[in-house]
Each structure stands twice: as structure tokens, then as C-alpha cells.
Amino acid sequence: MTITYQTDFNMWLEETAQLLLENRWQEIDKEHLIEEISELGKSERRAISSQLIRLLLHLLKWQYQPQRRSDSWLDSITDARTQIELTIKDSPSLKNYPQEQLEDSYEKARRQAAKQTGLIISTFPEECLYALELILDENWLPQ
């Protein structure tokens, strides 16, 4: 099965699922199955981090470039909030993950905001001034 894993991932998934259904434990490619299950958790965390960075980036741009506000920024803000909410709904154990990642995500968003706006990085506060509850609140925008 290792060969199938390396040459046709989808077929490997189907075969692994079938082996699990049939309780054919000895034939399961345990090493790759463990690896893939571990990656699923990492993927969920990466998704939250990525959406949090995108959300913070657009909130910064919204606040510091009011003359450029657009519906596309609102769409990005709304979508990022929705994606974070859906990921946490699917994996409630990640409820605290946005708070854990806030500082790092803000720093990344701050650097991206400086690049995208052409404003000097010191325009944006070094520390996030937004509470996570507000960041995730669908009715809140910074002024």
C-alpha cells in the first residue's frame, strides 16, 4: 500500500477506508495513516491562522485607509470571519486557537498591511489594539 500512497493518494484513501471498514487492520498502511491524521489537525489550525491574518489585514486597511474602503474588503472581512467560525464549529477543541495565534497573526497582518498600503509599518500599532471578540464580531469594524 505504500506504493499506492506515493503514486495515487486518492486511491490510497479509498483502499484505506475499505480496509478499515472490513477490519483488516494488518493490511493498513499505519505509518502513512498516522501521518495523514496528524496533518488534518495541522491543516485546521493553519486554516484558522490564515483566515485570522486575512481578517486582521483587512481590518487594518479598513482603519488606516478609509478613503479606499470597498465592498471587496467587506467581503474579505465577512468571509474570513465565517471561515474561522465554520472551522471552530467543525472542531470545537480549536475554540481558543485564534486567541493563541492573535499576536503572531497580527504581526504578519501588520507587515502585509504596510506592503499593500504603501504606508510605513510604524503607522500600524506594534500590538493589536482589537479585542478578539470584536475581531470576530460580524457587526464590528474599526473606525
Disulfide bonds with the S-S distance in Angstrom:
none
